[in-house]
Amino acid sequence: MGVVENLLFALPVCLISAVITVYIAHMYGRRFWPWLLFGFFVPFISTFIAIALGIRDARRNGE
């Protein structure tokens, strides 16, 4: 596979991950742009980090 094929595969994956991450972060009251960039450049891992931070915040607010 060439560079172009790799980019054509990676770009949609990164965009989907960024949208999912920013949606989760928005549900927990986080800012849009930092989470969008984080989700784009660190795909999939950023989604789990956003979920973990949201759960942590919910536990703190429930105490």
CHARMM internal coordinates of N, CA and C (Angstrom, degrees):
IC EDIT
DIST 1 N 1 CA 1.4491
DIST 1 CA 1 C 1.5200
ANGL 1 N 1 CA 1 C 109.48
DIST 1 C 2 N 1.2828
ANGL 1 CA 1 C 2 N 115.68
DIHE 1 N 1 CA 1 C 2 N 141.67
DIST 2 N 2 CA 1.4445
ANGL 1 C 2 N 2 CA 120.59
DIHE 1 CA 1 C 2 N 2 CA 179.10
DIST 2 CA 2 C 1.5112
ANGL 2 N 2 CA 2 C 112.14
DIHE 1 C 2 N 2 CA 2 C -90.53
DIST 2 C 3 N 1.2986
ANGL 2 CA 2 C 3 N 114.32
DIHE 2 N 2 CA 2 C 3 N 179.70
DIST 3 N 3 CA 1.4629
ANGL 2 C 3 N 3 CA 121.16
DIHE 2 CA 2 C 3 N 3 CA -178.24
DIST 3 CA 3 C 1.5267
ANGL 3 N 3 CA 3 C 110.79
DIHE 2 C 3 N 3 CA 3 C -64.77
DIST 3 C 4 N 1.3156
ANGL 3 CA 3 C 4 N 116.75
DIHE 3 N 3 CA 3 C 4 N -40.65
DIST 4 N 4 CA 1.4721
ANGL 3 C 4 N 4 CA 120.27
DIHE 3 CA 3 C 4 N 4 CA -178.02
DIST 4 CA 4 C 1.5241
ANGL 4 N 4 CA 4 C 110.70
DIHE 3 C 4 N 4 CA 4 C -64.64
DIST 4 C 5 N 1.3265
ANGL 4 CA 4 C 5 N 117.62
DIHE 4 N 4 CA 4 C 5 N -42.48
DIST 5 N 5 CA 1.4597
ANGL 4 C 5 N 5 CA 120.41
DIHE 4 CA 4 C 5 N 5 CA 179.08
DIST 5 CA 5 C 1.5222
ANGL 5 N 5 CA 5 C 111.33
DIHE 4 C 5 N 5 CA 5 C -64.10
DIST 5 C 6 N 1.3246
ANGL 5 CA 5 C 6 N 116.47
DIHE 5 N 5 CA 5 C 6 N -38.70
DIST 6 N 6 CA 1.4650
ANGL 5 C 6 N 6 CA 119.79
DIHE 5 CA 5 C 6 N 6 CA 177.46
DIST 6 CA 6 C 1.5249
ANGL 6 N 6 CA 6 C 111.38
DIHE 5 C 6 N 6 CA 6 C -64.62
DIST 6 C 7 N 1.3257
ANGL 6 CA 6 C 7 N 116.90
DIHE 6 N 6 CA 6 C 7 N -41.32
DIST 7 N 7 CA 1.4707
ANGL 6 C 7 N 7 CA 120.19
DIHE 6 CA 6 C 7 N 7 CA 178.57
DIST 7 CA 7 C 1.5259
ANGL 7 N 7 CA 7 C 111.43
DIHE 6 C 7 N 7 CA 7 C -66.78
DIST 7 C 8 N 1.3218
ANGL 7 CA 7 C 8 N 116.28
DIHE 7 N 7 CA 7 C 8 N -38.57
DIST 8 N 8 CA 1.4650
ANGL 7 C 8 N 8 CA 119.41
DIHE 7 CA 7 C 8 N 8 CA 179.22
DIST 8 CA 8 C 1.5273
ANGL 8 N 8 CA 8 C 111.68
DIHE 7 C 8 N 8 CA 8 C -67.47
DIST 8 C 9 N 1.3113
ANGL 8 CA 8 C 9 N 117.35
DIHE 8 N 8 CA 8 C 9 N -25.91
DIST 9 N 9 CA 1.4544
ANGL 8 C 9 N 9 CA 120.50
DIHE 8 CA 8 C 9 N 9 CA 174.85
DIST 9 CA 9 C 1.5278
ANGL 9 N 9 CA 9 C 111.20
DIHE 8 C 9 N 9 CA 9 C -82.14
DIST 9 C 10 N 1.3300
ANGL 9 CA 9 C 10 N 117.39
DIHE 9 N 9 CA 9 C 10 N -43.49
DIST 10 N 10 CA 1.4616
ANGL 9 C 10 N 10 CA 122.00
DIHE 9 CA 9 C 10 N 10 CA -173.25
DIST 10 CA 10 C 1.5325
ANGL 10 N 10 CA 10 C 112.67
DIHE 9 C 10 N 10 CA 10 C -72.39
DIST 10 C 11 N 1.2998
ANGL 10 CA 10 C 11 N 117.99
DIHE 10 N 10 CA 10 C 11 N -35.83
DIST 11 N 11 CA 1.4670
ANGL 10 C 11 N 11 CA 120.89
DIHE 10 CA 10 C 11 N 11 CA -176.32
DIST 11 CA 11 C 1.5280
ANGL 11 N 11 CA 11 C 112.60
DIHE 10 C 11 N 11 CA 11 C -60.51
DIST 11 C 12 N 1.3394
ANGL 11 CA 11 C 12 N 119.85
DIHE 11 N 11 CA 11 C 12 N -51.01
DIST 12 N 12 CA 1.4748
ANGL 11 C 12 N 12 CA 118.16
DIHE 11 CA 11 C 12 N 12 CA 178.18
DIST 12 CA 12 C 1.5266
ANGL 12 N 12 CA 12 C 113.21
DIHE 11 C 12 N 12 CA 12 C -64.13
DIST 12 C 13 N 1.3222
ANGL 12 CA 12 C 13 N 117.34
DIHE 12 N 12 CA 12 C 13 N -34.76
DIST 13 N 13 CA 1.4632
ANGL 12 C 13 N 13 CA 120.58
DIHE 12 CA 12 C 13 N 13 CA 178.32
DIST 13 CA 13 C 1.5230
ANGL 13 N 13 CA 13 C 110.03
DIHE 12 C 13 N 13 CA 13 C -63.64
DIST 13 C 14 N 1.3166
ANGL 13 CA 13 C 14 N 116.70
DIHE 13 N 13 CA 13 C 14 N -44.84
DIST 14 N 14 CA 1.4666
ANGL 13 C 14 N 14 CA 120.93
DIHE 13 CA 13 C 14 N 14 CA 179.38
DIST 14 CA 14 C 1.5269
ANGL 14 N 14 CA 14 C 111.45
DIHE 13 C 14 N 14 CA 14 C -66.25
DIST 14 C 15 N 1.3085
ANGL 14 CA 14 C 15 N 117.58
DIHE 14 N 14 CA 14 C 15 N -39.37
DIST 15 N 15 CA 1.4660
ANGL 14 C 15 N 15 CA 120.71
DIHE 14 CA 14 C 15 N 15 CA 179.20
DIST 15 CA 15 C 1.5275
ANGL 15 N 15 CA 15 C 111.83
DIHE 14 C 15 N 15 CA 15 C -66.07
DIST 15 C 16 N 1.3187
ANGL 15 CA 15 C 16 N 117.00
DIHE 15 N 15 CA 15 C 16 N -42.75
DIST 16 N 16 CA 1.4611
ANGL 15 C 16 N 16 CA 120.36
DIHE 15 CA 15 C 16 N 16 CA 179.04
DIST 16 CA 16 C 1.5231
ANGL 16 N 16 CA 16 C 110.27
DIHE 15 C 16 N 16 CA 16 C -64.22
DIST 16 C 17 N 1.3177
ANGL 16 CA 16 C 17 N 116.40
DIHE 16 N 16 CA 16 C 17 N -43.50
DIST 17 N 17 CA 1.4599
ANGL 16 C 17 N 17 CA 120.50
DIHE 16 CA 16 C 17 N 17 CA 178.05
DIST 17 CA 17 C 1.5226
ANGL 17 N 17 CA 17 C 111.06
DIHE 16 C 17 N 17 CA 17 C -61.80
DIST 17 C 18 N 1.3229
ANGL 17 CA 17 C 18 N 117.52
DIHE 17 N 17 CA 17 C 18 N -41.39
DIST 18 N 18 CA 1.4605
ANGL 17 C 18 N 18 CA 121.29
DIHE 17 CA 17 C 18 N 18 CA -179.79
DIST 18 CA 18 C 1.5291
ANGL 18 N 18 CA 18 C 110.95
DIHE 17 C 18 N 18 CA 18 C -64.51
DIST 18 C 19 N 1.3130
ANGL 18 CA 18 C 19 N 117.34
DIHE 18 N 18 CA 18 C 19 N -42.18
DIST 19 N 19 CA 1.4706
ANGL 18 C 19 N 19 CA 120.61
DIHE 18 CA 18 C 19 N 19 CA -179.78
DIST 19 CA 19 C 1.5260
ANGL 19 N 19 CA 19 C 110.72
DIHE 18 C 19 N 19 CA 19 C -65.49
DIST 19 C 20 N 1.3212
ANGL 19 CA 19 C 20 N 117.32
DIHE 19 N 19 CA 19 C 20 N -42.57
DIST 20 N 20 CA 1.4655
ANGL 19 C 20 N 20 CA 120.35
DIHE 19 CA 19 C 20 N 20 CA 178.82
DIST 20 CA 20 C 1.5240
ANGL 20 N 20 CA 20 C 110.23
DIHE 19 C 20 N 20 CA 20 C -64.18
DIST 20 C 21 N 1.3272
ANGL 20 CA 20 C 21 N 116.32
DIHE 20 N 20 CA 20 C 21 N -43.82
DIST 21 N 21 CA 1.4658
ANGL 20 C 21 N 21 CA 120.50
DIHE 20 CA 20 C 21 N 21 CA -179.28
DIST 21 CA 21 C 1.5179
ANGL 21 N 21 CA 21 C 111.43
DIHE 20 C 21 N 21 CA 21 C -63.17
DIST 21 C 22 N 1.3256
ANGL 21 CA 21 C 22 N 117.34
DIHE 21 N 21 CA 21 C 22 N -45.20
DIST 22 N 22 CA 1.4608
ANGL 21 C 22 N 22 CA 119.63
DIHE 21 CA 21 C 22 N 22 CA -177.88
DIST 22 CA 22 C 1.5306
ANGL 22 N 22 CA 22 C 110.79
DIHE 21 C 22 N 22 CA 22 C -68.59
DIST 22 C 23 N 1.3167
ANGL 22 CA 22 C 23 N 117.77
DIHE 22 N 22 CA 22 C 23 N -31.10
DIST 23 N 23 CA 1.4624
ANGL 22 C 23 N 23 CA 120.21
DIHE 22 CA 22 C 23 N 23 CA 176.79
DIST 23 CA 23 C 1.5307
ANGL 23 N 23 CA 23 C 110.46
DIHE 22 C 23 N 23 CA 23 C -66.42
DIST 23 C 24 N 1.3204
ANGL 23 CA 23 C 24 N 116.31
DIHE 23 N 23 CA 23 C 24 N -46.04
DIST 24 N 24 CA 1.4637
ANGL 23 C 24 N 24 CA 120.26
DIHE 23 CA 23 C 24 N 24 CA 178.74
DIST 24 CA 24 C 1.5211
ANGL 24 N 24 CA 24 C 110.42
DIHE 23 C 24 N 24 CA 24 C -63.35
DIST 24 C 25 N 1.3213
ANGL 24 CA 24 C 25 N 117.02
DIHE 24 N 24 CA 24 C 25 N -44.79
DIST 25 N 25 CA 1.4662
ANGL 24 C 25 N 25 CA 120.55
DIHE 24 CA 24 C 25 N 25 CA 179.82
DIST 25 CA 25 C 1.5314
ANGL 25 N 25 CA 25 C 110.90
DIHE 24 C 25 N 25 CA 25 C -62.83
DIST 25 C 26 N 1.3141
ANGL 25 CA 25 C 26 N 117.36
DIHE 25 N 25 CA 25 C 26 N -39.05
DIST 26 N 26 CA 1.4693
ANGL 25 C 26 N 26 CA 121.40
DIHE 25 CA 25 C 26 N 26 CA 178.81
DIST 26 CA 26 C 1.5296
ANGL 26 N 26 CA 26 C 110.84
DIHE 25 C 26 N 26 CA 26 C -64.47
DIST 26 C 27 N 1.3247
ANGL 26 CA 26 C 27 N 117.03
DIHE 26 N 26 CA 26 C 27 N -36.68
DIST 27 N 27 CA 1.4671
ANGL 26 C 27 N 27 CA 120.34
DIHE 26 CA 26 C 27 N 27 CA 178.35
DIST 27 CA 27 C 1.5242
ANGL 27 N 27 CA 27 C 111.46
DIHE 26 C 27 N 27 CA 27 C -62.02
DIST 27 C 28 N 1.3231
ANGL 27 CA 27 C 28 N 117.07
DIHE 27 N 27 CA 27 C 28 N -29.29
DIST 28 N 28 CA 1.4578
ANGL 27 C 28 N 28 CA 121.40
DIHE 27 CA 27 C 28 N 28 CA 179.87
DIST 28 CA 28 C 1.5259
ANGL 28 N 28 CA 28 C 112.57
DIHE 27 C 28 N 28 CA 28 C -98.90
DIST 28 C 29 N 1.3281
ANGL 28 CA 28 C 29 N 117.59
DIHE 28 N 28 CA 28 C 29 N 11.50
DIST 29 N 29 CA 1.4580
ANGL 28 C 29 N 29 CA 121.44
DIHE 28 CA 28 C 29 N 29 CA 173.84
DIST 29 CA 29 C 1.5156
ANGL 29 N 29 CA 29 C 115.00
DIHE 28 C 29 N 29 CA 29 C 81.75
DIST 29 C 30 N 1.2906
ANGL 29 CA 29 C 30 N 117.69
DIHE 29 N 29 CA 29 C 30 N 23.91
DIST 30 N 30 CA 1.4711
ANGL 29 C 30 N 30 CA 121.15
DIHE 29 CA 29 C 30 N 30 CA 179.82
DIST 30 CA 30 C 1.5236
ANGL 30 N 30 CA 30 C 109.41
DIHE 29 C 30 N 30 CA 30 C -92.23
DIST 30 C 31 N 1.3426
ANGL 30 CA 30 C 31 N 115.19
DIHE 30 N 30 CA 30 C 31 N 164.30
DIST 31 N 31 CA 1.4593
ANGL 30 C 31 N 31 CA 120.64
DIHE 30 CA 30 C 31 N 31 CA -177.88
DIST 31 CA 31 C 1.5270
ANGL 31 N 31 CA 31 C 111.91
DIHE 30 C 31 N 31 CA 31 C -75.41
DIST 31 C 32 N 1.3369
ANGL 31 CA 31 C 32 N 115.95
DIHE 31 N 31 CA 31 C 32 N 153.15
DIST 32 N 32 CA 1.4621
ANGL 31 C 32 N 32 CA 123.22
DIHE 31 CA 31 C 32 N 32 CA -172.48
DIST 32 CA 32 C 1.5275
ANGL 32 N 32 CA 32 C 113.14
DIHE 31 C 32 N 32 CA 32 C -74.04
DIST 32 C 33 N 1.3228
ANGL 32 CA 32 C 33 N 116.94
DIHE 32 N 32 CA 32 C 33 N -60.14
DIST 33 N 33 CA 1.4687
ANGL 32 C 33 N 33 CA 120.73
DIHE 32 CA 32 C 33 N 33 CA -169.57
DIST 33 CA 33 C 1.5223
ANGL 33 N 33 CA 33 C 115.16
DIHE 32 C 33 N 33 CA 33 C -63.99
DIST 33 C 34 N 1.3218
ANGL 33 CA 33 C 34 N 120.07
DIHE 33 N 33 CA 33 C 34 N -44.03
DIST 34 N 34 CA 1.4715
ANGL 33 C 34 N 34 CA 117.33
DIHE 33 CA 33 C 34 N 34 CA 178.36
DIST 34 CA 34 C 1.5243
ANGL 34 N 34 CA 34 C 112.68
DIHE 33 C 34 N 34 CA 34 C -61.57
DIST 34 C 35 N 1.3196
ANGL 34 CA 34 C 35 N 116.94
DIHE 34 N 34 CA 34 C 35 N -38.29
DIST 35 N 35 CA 1.4547
ANGL 34 C 35 N 35 CA 119.53
DIHE 34 CA 34 C 35 N 35 CA -179.08
DIST 35 CA 35 C 1.5190
ANGL 35 N 35 CA 35 C 112.06
DIHE 34 C 35 N 35 CA 35 C -75.04
DIST 35 C 36 N 1.3185
ANGL 35 CA 35 C 36 N 117.14
DIHE 35 N 35 CA 35 C 36 N -30.93
DIST 36 N 36 CA 1.4622
ANGL 35 C 36 N 36 CA 119.49
DIHE 35 CA 35 C 36 N 36 CA 175.47
DIST 36 CA 36 C 1.5202
ANGL 36 N 36 CA 36 C 110.53
DIHE 35 C 36 N 36 CA 36 C -64.84
DIST 36 C 37 N 1.3137
ANGL 36 CA 36 C 37 N 116.77
DIHE 36 N 36 CA 36 C 37 N -46.04
DIST 37 N 37 CA 1.4639
ANGL 36 C 37 N 37 CA 120.44
DIHE 36 CA 36 C 37 N 37 CA 179.16
DIST 37 CA 37 C 1.5255
ANGL 37 N 37 CA 37 C 111.26
DIHE 36 C 37 N 37 CA 37 C -66.18
DIST 37 C 38 N 1.3154
ANGL 37 CA 37 C 38 N 116.81
DIHE 37 N 37 CA 37 C 38 N -42.11
DIST 38 N 38 CA 1.4546
ANGL 37 C 38 N 38 CA 120.69
DIHE 37 CA 37 C 38 N 38 CA 178.50
DIST 38 CA 38 C 1.5318
ANGL 38 N 38 CA 38 C 110.70
DIHE 37 C 38 N 38 CA 38 C -62.32
DIST 38 C 39 N 1.3166
ANGL 38 CA 38 C 39 N 116.60
DIHE 38 N 38 CA 38 C 39 N -42.24
DIST 39 N 39 CA 1.4630
ANGL 38 C 39 N 39 CA 120.72
DIHE 38 CA 38 C 39 N 39 CA 178.45
DIST 39 CA 39 C 1.5130
ANGL 39 N 39 CA 39 C 112.88
DIHE 38 C 39 N 39 CA 39 C -67.35
DIST 39 C 40 N 1.3112
ANGL 39 CA 39 C 40 N 117.31
DIHE 39 N 39 CA 39 C 40 N -30.28
DIST 40 N 40 CA 1.4665
ANGL 39 C 40 N 40 CA 120.37
DIHE 39 CA 39 C 40 N 40 CA 179.43
DIST 40 CA 40 C 1.5240
ANGL 40 N 40 CA 40 C 111.70
DIHE 39 C 40 N 40 CA 40 C -75.47
DIST 40 C 41 N 1.3194
ANGL 40 CA 40 C 41 N 116.81
DIHE 40 N 40 CA 40 C 41 N -41.96
DIST 41 N 41 CA 1.4584
ANGL 40 C 41 N 41 CA 120.00
DIHE 40 CA 40 C 41 N 41 CA -174.61
DIST 41 CA 41 C 1.5262
ANGL 41 N 41 CA 41 C 113.63
DIHE 40 C 41 N 41 CA 41 C -89.25
DIST 41 C 42 N 1.3157
ANGL 41 CA 41 C 42 N 117.91
DIHE 41 N 41 CA 41 C 42 N -16.46
DIST 42 N 42 CA 1.4731
ANGL 41 C 42 N 42 CA 121.68
DIHE 41 CA 41 C 42 N 42 CA 177.11
DIST 42 CA 42 C 1.5294
ANGL 42 N 42 CA 42 C 107.25
DIHE 41 C 42 N 42 CA 42 C -130.43
DIST 42 C 43 N 1.3239
ANGL 42 CA 42 C 43 N 116.75
DIHE 42 N 42 CA 42 C 43 N 72.05
DIST 43 N 43 CA 1.4623
ANGL 42 C 43 N 43 CA 118.88
DIHE 42 CA 42 C 43 N 43 CA -174.46
DIST 43 CA 43 C 1.5215
ANGL 43 N 43 CA 43 C 112.54
DIHE 42 C 43 N 43 CA 43 C -64.55
DIST 43 C 44 N 1.3091
ANGL 43 CA 43 C 44 N 115.66
DIHE 43 N 43 CA 43 C 44 N 148.99
DIST 44 N 44 CA 1.4601
ANGL 43 C 44 N 44 CA 127.68
DIHE 43 CA 43 C 44 N 44 CA 177.39
DIST 44 CA 44 C 1.5277
ANGL 44 N 44 CA 44 C 113.06
DIHE 43 C 44 N 44 CA 44 C 69.13
DIST 44 C 45 N 1.3030
ANGL 44 CA 44 C 45 N 118.96
DIHE 44 N 44 CA 44 C 45 N -48.95
DIST 45 N 45 CA 1.4639
ANGL 44 C 45 N 45 CA 120.82
DIHE 44 CA 44 C 45 N 45 CA 178.84
DIST 45 CA 45 C 1.5188
ANGL 45 N 45 CA 45 C 109.61
DIHE 44 C 45 N 45 CA 45 C -63.73
DIST 45 C 46 N 1.3303
ANGL 45 CA 45 C 46 N 116.64
DIHE 45 N 45 CA 45 C 46 N -38.54
DIST 46 N 46 CA 1.4635
ANGL 45 C 46 N 46 CA 120.76
DIHE 45 CA 45 C 46 N 46 CA -179.58
DIST 46 CA 46 C 1.5272
ANGL 46 N 46 CA 46 C 111.75
DIHE 45 C 46 N 46 CA 46 C -63.30
DIST 46 C 47 N 1.3141
ANGL 46 CA 46 C 47 N 117.63
DIHE 46 N 46 CA 46 C 47 N -32.68
DIST 47 N 47 CA 1.4619
ANGL 46 C 47 N 47 CA 120.70
DIHE 46 CA 46 C 47 N 47 CA 178.35
DIST 47 CA 47 C 1.5202
ANGL 47 N 47 CA 47 C 110.58
DIHE 46 C 47 N 47 CA 47 C -63.44
DIST 47 C 48 N 1.3236
ANGL 47 CA 47 C 48 N 116.55
DIHE 47 N 47 CA 47 C 48 N -45.25
DIST 48 N 48 CA 1.4623
ANGL 47 C 48 N 48 CA 120.01
DIHE 47 CA 47 C 48 N 48 CA 179.80
DIST 48 CA 48 C 1.5284
ANGL 48 N 48 CA 48 C 111.64
DIHE 47 C 48 N 48 CA 48 C -68.56
DIST 48 C 49 N 1.3202
ANGL 48 CA 48 C 49 N 117.34
DIHE 48 N 48 CA 48 C 49 N -33.61
DIST 49 N 49 CA 1.4654
ANGL 48 C 49 N 49 CA 120.33
DIHE 48 CA 48 C 49 N 49 CA 176.86
DIST 49 CA 49 C 1.5283
ANGL 49 N 49 CA 49 C 110.26
DIHE 48 C 49 N 49 CA 49 C -66.68
DIST 49 C 50 N 1.3276
ANGL 49 CA 49 C 50 N 117.38
DIHE 49 N 49 CA 49 C 50 N -41.92
DIST 50 N 50 CA 1.4651
ANGL 49 C 50 N 50 CA 121.06
DIHE 49 CA 49 C 50 N 50 CA 178.49
DIST 50 CA 50 C 1.5281
ANGL 50 N 50 CA 50 C 110.52
DIHE 49 C 50 N 50 CA 50 C -62.36
DIST 50 C 51 N 1.3286
ANGL 50 CA 50 C 51 N 116.84
DIHE 50 N 50 CA 50 C 51 N -41.35
DIST 51 N 51 CA 1.4635
ANGL 50 C 51 N 51 CA 120.28
DIHE 50 CA 50 C 51 N 51 CA 178.25
DIST 51 CA 51 C 1.5245
ANGL 51 N 51 CA 51 C 110.49
DIHE 50 C 51 N 51 CA 51 C -64.82
DIST 51 C 52 N 1.3327
ANGL 51 CA 51 C 52 N 116.98
DIHE 51 N 51 CA 51 C 52 N -45.20
DIST 52 N 52 CA 1.4696
ANGL 51 C 52 N 52 CA 120.83
DIHE 51 CA 51 C 52 N 52 CA -178.68
DIST 52 CA 52 C 1.5254
ANGL 52 N 52 CA 52 C 111.29
DIHE 51 C 52 N 52 CA 52 C -62.78
DIST 52 C 53 N 1.3288
ANGL 52 CA 52 C 53 N 117.55
DIHE 52 N 52 CA 52 C 53 N -41.75
DIST 53 N 53 CA 1.4655
ANGL 52 C 53 N 53 CA 119.75
DIHE 52 CA 52 C 53 N 53 CA 178.51
DIST 53 CA 53 C 1.5207
ANGL 53 N 53 CA 53 C 111.52
DIHE 52 C 53 N 53 CA 53 C -67.32
DIST 53 C 54 N 1.3188
ANGL 53 CA 53 C 54 N 117.06
DIHE 53 N 53 CA 53 C 54 N -36.31
DIST 54 N 54 CA 1.4572
ANGL 53 C 54 N 54 CA 120.21
DIHE 53 CA 53 C 54 N 54 CA 176.57
DIST 54 CA 54 C 1.5116
ANGL 54 N 54 CA 54 C 112.30
DIHE 53 C 54 N 54 CA 54 C -64.93
DIST 54 C 55 N 1.3176
ANGL 54 CA 54 C 55 N 117.00
DIHE 54 N 54 CA 54 C 55 N -41.44
DIST 55 N 55 CA 1.4623
ANGL 54 C 55 N 55 CA 121.03
DIHE 54 CA 54 C 55 N 55 CA 177.69
DIST 55 CA 55 C 1.5265
ANGL 55 N 55 CA 55 C 110.31
DIHE 54 C 55 N 55 CA 55 C -65.64
DIST 55 C 56 N 1.3338
ANGL 55 CA 55 C 56 N 115.83
DIHE 55 N 55 CA 55 C 56 N -41.67
DIST 56 N 56 CA 1.4664
ANGL 55 C 56 N 56 CA 119.45
DIHE 55 CA 55 C 56 N 56 CA 178.93
DIST 56 CA 56 C 1.5317
ANGL 56 N 56 CA 56 C 110.89
DIHE 55 C 56 N 56 CA 56 C -61.64
DIST 56 C 57 N 1.3292
ANGL 56 CA 56 C 57 N 116.60
DIHE 56 N 56 CA 56 C 57 N -44.90
DIST 57 N 57 CA 1.4715
ANGL 56 C 57 N 57 CA 120.23
DIHE 56 CA 56 C 57 N 57 CA 178.19
DIST 57 CA 57 C 1.5225
ANGL 57 N 57 CA 57 C 111.95
DIHE 56 C 57 N 57 CA 57 C -63.42
DIST 57 C 58 N 1.3262
ANGL 57 CA 57 C 58 N 117.11
DIHE 57 N 57 CA 57 C 58 N -39.60
DIST 58 N 58 CA 1.4633
ANGL 57 C 58 N 58 CA 120.13
DIHE 57 CA 57 C 58 N 58 CA 179.03
DIST 58 CA 58 C 1.5115
ANGL 58 N 58 CA 58 C 111.17
DIHE 57 C 58 N 58 CA 58 C -64.68
DIST 58 C 59 N 1.3236
ANGL 58 CA 58 C 59 N 116.86
DIHE 58 N 58 CA 58 C 59 N -38.67
DIST 59 N 59 CA 1.4731
ANGL 58 C 59 N 59 CA 119.84
DIHE 58 CA 58 C 59 N 59 CA 177.49
DIST 59 CA 59 C 1.5123
ANGL 59 N 59 CA 59 C 111.40
DIHE 58 C 59 N 59 CA 59 C -67.13
DIST 59 C 60 N 1.3213
ANGL 59 CA 59 C 60 N 116.79
DIHE 59 N 59 CA 59 C 60 N -39.46
DIST 60 N 60 CA 1.4761
ANGL 59 C 60 N 60 CA 120.09
DIHE 59 CA 59 C 60 N 60 CA 178.70
DIST 60 CA 60 C 1.5191
ANGL 60 N 60 CA 60 C 111.25
DIHE 59 C 60 N 60 CA 60 C -64.25
DIST 60 C 61 N 1.3322
ANGL 60 CA 60 C 61 N 116.30
DIHE 60 N 60 CA 60 C 61 N -41.55
DIST 61 N 61 CA 1.4652
ANGL 60 C 61 N 61 CA 119.75
DIHE 60 CA 60 C 61 N 61 CA -179.08
DIST 61 CA 61 C 1.5180
ANGL 61 N 61 CA 61 C 112.10
DIHE 60 C 61 N 61 CA 61 C -72.28
DIST 61 C 62 N 1.3273
ANGL 61 CA 61 C 62 N 117.32
DIHE 61 N 61 CA 61 C 62 N -24.17
DIST 62 N 62 CA 1.4550
ANGL 61 C 62 N 62 CA 121.10
DIHE 61 CA 61 C 62 N 62 CA -179.74
DIST 62 CA 62 C 1.5209
ANGL 62 N 62 CA 62 C 113.18
DIHE 61 C 62 N 62 CA 62 C -81.28
DIST 62 C 63 N 1.3285
ANGL 62 CA 62 C 63 N 117.29
DIHE 62 N 62 CA 62 C 63 N -16.16
DIST 63 N 63 CA 1.4552
ANGL 62 C 63 N 63 CA 120.38
DIHE 62 CA 62 C 63 N 63 CA -177.89
DIST 63 CA 63 C 1.5079
ANGL 63 N 63 CA 63 C 113.21
DIHE 62 C 63 N 63 CA 63 C -77.22
END
COOR INIT
IC SEED 1 N 1 CA 1 C
IC BUILD
